[in-house]
Structure formats: C-alpha cells, structure tokens
Amino acid sequence: MTSPQDARPGLPRGVRLGVDVGDVRVGLARSDMDGLLATPVETVPREVAAARILAEAAEGGARAIMVGLPRSLDGSEGAAAAKARTLAEQLAEALAGEDEPPEVRLVDERLTTVTAHQALHRSGRKGRTHRQVVDQVAAVMILQQALDVERSTGARAGELVTATTADPEDGPAAEQQEAR
C-alpha cells in the first residue's frame, strides 16, 4: 500500500502554510501533514504578521511557507507584489539561522481575493462581514493551489525566496538590496 507521500518522492512530508498579504491584514492558512487540504488559521494585523507566521511555522513544524504574490493580469508586479516580496524576504531572513528552515516561496495569486469575496457572497455571508475572513479564504486558495501543483508535478510551487547574506556595507550586493 502506498501513502500520498510515496507518490511525491522529492517532497518531504509536513505542514505547509499559506499567506495572503494585505495592507492592513494578513490571512494565514495551513495544510495537513500530507499536503492534501488547506484550512484557514486566522487573520492577523499586518504589523505582527511576520512574528505570527514564524510562530505558526515553528509550532506546526512547517516545511514550506507559500506567500501569495499578487500580479496584474498581464503578469506585471505593482505595489501589492512589492509588499508580498518584502514579507517573504523578512520570513526567509528570520528563518535563515535554523537547522532545517521551511522554504519560503512566492506563489502567483492573481484574483484570489476577488474569488474569495465571490465565494463568501455565494455562501450567503453579508458583504460587510467579508473583511473579517476574506484574507483567510484567500490564504486557503493560495495554499490549495500550491498543494495541487505539488501533487501534479512532484515539486514545490512558486519562486524560492532566499535570505540575503550580504552586509549592507559590502558594495554592489547592498546597492541591489537598497534599490528594491
């Protein structure tokens, strides 16, 4: 008998987290150990999001943190994508010193918030109450999409984010970092 993990030899078993970055709130979702199903965790204020995500990753032994990267329909990135990249880089930096840190990955999340609002509306939830849970629903959608990619390809979804190890006073690498 084979387990779901046997079908994906390149991916270790473990929890994955999904993150939807907003200006004010950040939605957080998590998967089961086999990476089959995404479920909502909570919505947190943006200013404490990194600390809460890191705590959830440590508590759950997360193997990957999938941060939604909002792109325009034409694939370009704007201010919202820059905020998602910044949070992903903060997470990667904070995890860099760990023995086996979870991967931090940016996953294309075009239209997930719009789709989350539509799903909440179809479920009968009033529009003014969407704000409290829409980020969680969007995080679930981001994570579920990434889990589906993992199952179909045997590889992690998205773009790997690595910690920057350059000293800010070390010339060109620092200049690139400052230009972001």
MOVEN-V247792 format. One record per residue. N is the residue number from 1. RES is the residue in one small letter. PHI is phi in radians with two decimals (999 if undefined). PSI is psi in whole degrees, 0 to 359 (* if undefined). D_CENTER is the distance of its C-alpha to the mean C-alpha in whole Angstrom. Layout:
BEGIN
[[N:RES:PHI:PSI:D_CENTER] [N:RES:PHI:PSI:D_CENTER]]
END
This chain:
BEGIN
[[1:m:999:136:32] [2:t:-1.86:147:29] [3:s:-1.63:167:26] [4:p:-1.01:328:22] [5:q:-1.23:329:21] [6:d:-1.06:332:25] [7:a:-1.33:347:24] [8:r:-2.24:72:21] [9:p:-1.08:335:23] [10:g:-1.44:349:20] [11:l:-1.97:123:17] [12:p:-1.23:150:18] [13:r:-1.17:143:18] [14:g:2.73:165:15] [15:v:-1.19:144:12] [16:r:-2.10:146:9] [17:l:-1.92:147:6] [18:g:-2.05:139:4] [19:v:-2.30:128:4] [20:d:-1.96:113:6] [21:v:-1.60:123:8] [22:g:-2.06:174:12] [23:d:-1.18:322:15] [24:v:-1.89:322:16] [25:r:-2.24:157:14] [26:v:-2.23:128:10] [27:g:-1.56:143:9] [28:l:-2.26:133:8] [29:a:-2.33:163:9] [30:r:-2.48:159:10] [31:s:-1.85:172:12] [32:d:-1.34:175:15] [33:m:-1.08:330:16] [34:d:-1.58:359:17] [35:g:1.18:38:14] [36:l:-1.71:322:16] [37:l:-2.37:133:15] [38:a:-1.64:138:12] [39:t:-2.33:150:13] [40:p:-1.23:148:13] [41:v:-1.95:296:13] [42:e:-2.98:171:13] [43:t:-1.99:130:13] [44:v:-2.16:153:14] [45:p:-1.08:143:16] [46:r:-0.95:321:14] [47:e:-1.19:341:16] [48:v:-1.99:9:15] [49:a:-1.07:313:12] [50:a:-1.03:314:11] [51:a:-1.10:319:14] [52:r:-1.20:320:13] [53:i:-1.11:316:9] [54:l:-1.09:321:12] [55:a:-1.14:317:14] [56:e:-1.12:320:12] [57:a:-1.10:317:11] [58:a:-1.19:315:15] [59:e:-1.08:319:17] [60:g:-1.63:358:15] [61:g:1.08:43:15] [62:a:-1.06:142:12] [63:r:-1.67:335:12] [64:a:-2.66:147:8] [65:i:-2.11:114:5] [66:m:-1.73:109:3] [67:v:-1.71:126:2] [68:g:-1.17:132:5] [69:l:-1.92:103:8] [70:p:-1.34:112:11] [71:r:-1.89:158:14] [72:s:-1.27:166:18] [73:l:-1.03:331:19] [74:d:-1.47:2:21] [75:g:1.62:353:18] [76:s:-1.31:162:19] [77:e:-2.02:139:16] [78:g:-2.08:206:18] [79:a:-1.09:321:17] [80:a:-1.13:321:14] [81:a:-1.15:322:12] [82:a:-1.07:320:14] [83:k:-1.15:320:12] [84:a:-1.15:317:9] [85:r:-1.08:318:10] [86:t:-1.07:314:12] [87:l:-1.11:317:10] [88:a:-1.07:319:8] [89:e:-1.15:321:12] [90:q:-1.06:316:12] [91:l:-1.11:314:10] [92:a:-1.07:318:12] [93:e:-1.09:314:15] [94:a:-1.14:329:15] [95:l:-1.55:349:14] [96:a:-1.00:328:17] [97:g:-1.45:353:20] [98:e:-1.31:156:19] [99:d:-1.11:308:21] [100:e:-2.28:75:18] [101:p:-1.23:151:15] [102:p:-1.17:150:11] [103:e:-1.23:142:10] [104:v:-1.89:126:7] [105:r:-2.31:145:7] [106:l:-1.72:126:6] [107:v:-2.08:129:7] [108:d:-0.97:126:10] [109:e:-2.24:36:10] [110:r:-0.91:129:13] [111:l:1.20:10:15] [112:t:-1.15:322:12] [113:t:-1.18:320:14] [114:v:-1.07:314:17] [115:t:-1.12:322:17] [116:a:-1.11:316:16] [117:h:-1.06:318:19] [118:q:-1.11:318:21] [119:a:-1.12:319:20] [120:l:-1.14:320:21] [121:h:-1.10:315:24] [122:r:-1.11:331:25] [123:s:-1.38:356:25] [124:g:1.66:2:27] [125:r:-1.32:134:25] [126:k:-1.17:145:27] [127:g:-0.94:319:25] [128:r:-1.25:343:25] [129:t:-1.63:355:23] [130:h:-1.05:320:20] [131:r:-0.93:325:19] [132:q:-1.24:335:19] [133:v:-2.22:352:16] [134:v:-1.07:325:15] [135:d:-1.18:324:12] [136:q:-1.16:316:11] [137:v:-1.10:317:13] [138:a:-1.11:321:10] [139:a:-1.11:320:7] [140:v:-1.08:316:10] [141:m:-1.12:318:10] [142:i:-1.06:311:7] [143:l:-1.18:317:7] [144:q:-1.10:320:11] [145:q:-1.03:315:11] [146:a:-1.13:320:9] [147:l:-1.11:320:12] [148:d:-1.11:321:14] [149:v:-1.11:316:14] [150:e:-0.98:313:14] [151:r:-1.12:321:17] [152:s:-1.42:334:19] [153:t:-1.94:340:19] [154:g:1.36:12:18] [155:a:-2.34:159:16] [156:r:-1.15:147:12] [157:a:-1.43:156:11] [158:g:1.44:188:10] [159:e:-1.78:125:11] [160:l:-1.21:134:11] [161:v:-1.88:127:11] [162:t:-1.99:156:14] [163:a:-1.24:142:16] [164:t:-1.52:124:19] [165:t:-1.81:1:22] [166:a:-1.25:142:24] [167:d:-1.30:134:27] [168:p:-0.97:342:27] [169:e:-1.74:15:30] [170:d:-1.73:34:30] [171:g:1.38:227:31] [172:p:-0.96:319:29] [173:a:-1.10:321:26] [174:a:-1.19:321:26] [175:e:-1.11:321:27] [176:q:-1.09:316:24] [177:q:-1.09:317:22] [178:e:-1.18:331:24] [179:a:-1.22:339:24] [180:r:-1.17:*:20]]
END
